[in-house]
Amino acid sequence: MEKIEYINIDEIIVKDNVRKDYGDLTELTESIKQYGVRKPLELNSMKELVDGFRRLKAAKIAGLKSVPFFFNDNTIENVIEQILSGTLSKNINPVEEGNAFVKYMADEKIQVKEMAKKISKSEGYVQKRIEIATLPKEIKDELIAGRIEIGHALLLKKMPDKDAKNYLKEILRDKMSVQDARDHAQYIGRLTDAKFDKTMCKGCRFNGSEQSELFETGKVLNGICLNKGCYVRKMQEYVKKLKVEYKDVIFKGENEYSRPKGYEKDYDSRITKKYADECRKTRTNYLVIINDKGELDEYFKLPVQKVSEQPEKVQKQVREKKLESKVEDFKTAWLIRKCQETIKPGTKEAKALALLEMDSSNDVKKTFELSEKEIDKKIATQAISALMGMGMKDLLIATSMNGVDIKTQFQITEEFLNLYTKDQLFNLMEELKITGGLEKGETKESLIKFILTNNLKGKVPKILI
């Protein structure tokens, strides 16, 4: 086994560090006090620190006088070394990466292509980090704190700063995933659906179709406008212009659900194409409703045909159809009213109807023939489906009302521990105050087995609470 060399902390020269945010060093300091610095620091031949800034800082806090180290005499530049080390170990956040790229490229007067080649990353990777570095401070702070992901940050970068800050609040409030945020962004404005002239939208940096790749997967925001103010303004101008054009035939109902009485849309068989075209041309027997998206609903007054002009057989069929329709409506209303009067809460029949409401694909007759126990079981199954569709906030409330408390009922298992990396397992052990019984060269699997041999009753990691 290679002998580990130690160096006096005072001999180490600390210059610029790519990493600016050292984060909370409490756990690392406690780990170093108990186990020492497990990973040697990297120095160059001038004893300048290349990698291990957090470990050195925590070691000083822990009171160590010397730390393990190794020399790296390669000619690679310190800044590039730090970027590579931090990127591969994920010890620096995307904001620090972006800041480092911007500074290095400015100092060396190089472009994205050369930067990407130096750190063996794609040009897209470098470009995205640079974009993140230029985000408003509020967004960068949330990314560093881990409350949003890189995908969120890149999506927000595509918006004007004011819109981005407002949308950030929505993402945090509703705990949107990156995909949820991307899907929800479509409601800002879909250019593919917009009726206004989109000539000026071509080449606009807020046009999703003009964007560079949004995610590492290569997805783009095709057809989506991310400048809410501009989109709304253009839409309002278009609707205003449309209302002037159709001012003589606009129907003004009492509410958004109103429709002209005695009028039908052109898919009614009585509205022939010839009749509809004539109505549009002359603007007679013709009314329109214009919504805030500039969509036009056309209504045509039904052509008048005197009953006396119809054959007797046809007249009779029309009267019979009208009667059947009226009786059908009456029968429906009567049956529902009588059920309202007779159905009792908590009965099998009430539960059967509730089950049918939950899943309309169920067979009505077979549902009512089920025993009450079978109905209750199916309702419970539907209840689980309801839980699966909830966000974390509502899920915590719903499960709590059902007597579920993660603080008192959670038990650490092998499945849970497998979510952690080896280093994270050491940190978890410190948090849970699990000590002793460890040897050098522990694997992740042996660490998990060791943790499970301890008394874990009542121990719930902070990350779960």
Summary of the structure (lengths in Angstrom):
residues: 465
radius of gyration: 34.2
end to end distance: 42.4
largest distance: 111.8
contacts: 1175
relative contact order: 0.05
helix: 54%
strand: 8%
